[in-house]
Amino acid sequence: MSFLETKFVSECQIRMKWRIKEDDVRNVQGSLSSDKFSSNIPGVKYWLMFYSNVNEQNVAFVYLCLDFITIKEISAAFTISVKSAFAKVIISNQIYVKPIGWGNRLCFSDELLKPEKKFFVNGIMELELEGTLKAQEIKCKIDEPLSLAKILWENDEHKNLTITVEKKELKVHKWILFANSSVFESQLKVKKTFKKKSNITAKKTINITDFCYETVKTAIDFMYEQNIKEQITEENAHELIGFAKKYDIKSLYCSGYDSKNFD
């Protein structure tokens, strides 16, 4: 895996209008959230959140929320206003170092629904956002292409075999075992002489009694091309290699994870 680091300052303007129904404020406990919008900075999305009378506090808050992954830091300056009520929240310089929301008090909650305060006009409150985002130092990971084994690792839905060890279960794909172990392959295939070829049986479970659960799980992780280095100790390396040799997992017992070179 390699990394590409690009140091720059990328700035963009953000703006949006969010219309909230008076009935929603009356009926919804907790927070309300606007739709999300993509900014002109790659990978950065923004939206507003509104809280009223949370934990019985007589306060209504508004927040600007940012979502980002590859950006190290975002500086935001913004104003959220309800122009009909001459109310606004002004944030002059807020630093976002992770996806989160920042804001302040818009008004007291008991003021929201008073007609003379004009937060709601014809049953609608319009929150208006205007601001500037400035992203600094993007660090992008360039991942190696995923192998089939790593893709299958994430796919639990189609795992079609269960290995039971010490009354615990491990769900796997038969093809992963076929690709790594001639012993597992022979256990899961049966010859049908009238067709003169091998077909996969309906066998859906394998019970292993002579190795502990941790050993079997580590071997399965390895077959799915997961990094097992931190799972190997001087105490369990010998048993892991023993498992690999019994089930003819050549890629494992030839990998150097033995009791003399377990780290």
N, C-alpha and C positions, 0 to 999 in steps of 0.2 A: 504494500500500500504506500502510495506517495502522496505528498502534499504540495499544493500550490498556494503560496502566500502572495497576496497583492495588497500593498499598502496604498490607500488612497482616501480621499474624502469625497463622498457622493452625497449630494444634497437634492432634496425634492420638496415640493409643496404638497400638502394634503388638505383636502376639504371634503365635507359631506354634510348633508342634512338628514336628520333622523326624526321622524314624526312618531310620537308616542300617544296612544289613546288614553284618555282619562280613566276609562274602565279598567285598563290594564294596570294602571298605578293603584287603583282602589283594590283590585282583586288579587294581584300577584304578590306573594310574599317573597322578600329577598331581592334578587336583581333582575333587571331586564337587559337584553343585549341586542345591539344593532346587527345588521349584516356586516360581513367582512369585506374589505376592499383591498386590492393590491396596489401598493405604491409603485413609483417609478424606480425604486431601489430593488434590484432583483432579490426575490425571496422574502420580502418584508410586507406583511399584511397589517392592517389597522382596523379598529372598530371601537365603538363606544359602549360603555356599560353605565347603567343608572341604578342606584341603590336608594331606597327610601325607607326610613324608619326601621332599619335593621337592628335587631336586638333591642327593640323598643326605644331606640335613640331617636330623638326628634330632629333628625338631620337627613337631608337628601344630598347624595354625592353623585358626581359624574367623573368618569375616568376615561382616559385614552389608553387603549390596550394595543400592544404590539406583539406580533408573532414573527420570530426569525430564528434561523439556525446557524447559518454560516457567518453572520455578522458578529464581530466581537463586542461592539459597543455602538449605541445609537444615542445621539443627543437630540432632544425634542423640545421645541418651543411652540406652544399652541394656546388657543383660546376656544373655550366651549361656552356658547351663549344661548340664552333664550331672549331674543330681542323684544318680544312683546312685553316681557316682564322687566326689561332693563337689568337682567341678571347675567353674570358671566363668571367663569373660572379662568384665570390667567396663569399659565405656567411658563416662566421665562426660560428656564434651562433645566430640563430633567434628563438624567442619564439612565438609559435602559441597558443593563448588562445581561439580562435574560428576559424571555417573554413574560410580561407582567403588565398590570395596569397602574397608571399614576393619574391623580387628579386632586380634587378638593371639594369642599362644600359648595353646593349651588345655592341652597337656601334651607330654612327649617321646614320639616315635613308638613307641619300644620299650615304653612303658607301656601303650599302647592295648590290646594283645592279651593282657596278663597278666590271668588270671582274677581274681586277688586285687584288682586295681585297679577292677574292676567298671564299666569303661566300656561293655562289652557284657554285656547280660543276656539269656540265651537267644538269643544271636546277633544282638542288636539294640542299637544305641546310640541313645538319644533325646536330641537336642539341643533345648533349649527357649529360645526368644527372648522377652524382654519388654523393651519400650522405649518411648521417646517421640520423635516427630519434630516439629520446629518449622520451618515454611517461612516465609521472609521475602522479600518483594518479588517478586511474580509479574509478569512482563512477557509479555503475550500479543500475538502478531501477529494482526491481522485481515486475512487475505489477500483480494484481489479475486477474484471468481469466475474460475475457469480458463476460457479460451477453448478452442474445439475444437482450434485449432492447437497450443496448449500441451499439451493432453491427448495429441494425436498425437505430439508431440515425445518423450514418455516411452514411447511404444508402438513398440518396435522389431519386435515379432513380425509386424505386418501391413504393414510397409513393403514395397511391391511394385514398386519401381523402383530401379535402380542407375545412378548417374551416375559415369562414370569420367573422372578428370582426372589427368594426369601419373602414370599407372599406380597411382593410388589410387582408392578407391571411397567413394561417399557413398550411403547407403541413405535413400530418401525415400518418401513417399506420393504417388502420382500426383495425388490430389485437391488437395494443397497446391500443386503446380505449376499445375494448372488454375485454381485460385482466384487466383493471383498473376500468371500470365504467359500472354498470348494466344499467344505464339510456342511455348512448350512445349506448350500445349494443342493447337495445330494439328499439332505433330510427333507427338503421341501419339494422334491420332484419324485415322481414314481413312473416306472415304465409301464406303458400300456401295450402289451405285446401284439394285440390285434391291430394296432395302428403303427407299430414298429417305430415309435418315437416317444420322447419324454414330454410329459405335460405337467404343468403346475397343478398340484393337488389343491383340494379345498382346505387343507390344513391352515389353521389360523392362529395356533398357539404353539410355543416351544417352552418347555419347562427346563430350567437349568438349576441343578442342585449342588454342583461341586465347586461353584465359585460364588463369591459374595456379590451383592447388588452393586456396590460401588465399582468393582472391577468390570462387571458387564456393562454398566452404564458408561464408564470411561471408554471402553472399547467401541461401543455404539457411537459415542460422540466422535471418536476418531474416524470411524467409517463415514460419518457425515461431514468430514473435513473440518471439524471444530478444533480449536487450539486447546489441547489437553495438558499443556506443559505445567500449568499450576496445579493440576490434579495429581501429578505424579510425585511420589515420595520414595525414599529409599525402602520403606517398609512395603509399599504396595506394588513396586515396579516388577518384582519377581513374579508375583501372581498374575499381573497383567500380561507379561510375556508368556507365561504358562497358558493362559487363556488363548492368546493369539496363536500359539503353536498347536494347541489341541484343535482349534477350529480353522487352522491353516489360513490365518489372516497375515499373509506375507508382508504386506505394507506396514504392519504394526511391529512385528518382531524383527523386521530389518531396519526399523526406524531409529534405533539407538536408545530407546526407552528401556534400558535394562538396569539392574541393580548397581552397576558400576558407573552408569552415566545417566542418572535419573533426572538431572537438572538441565 
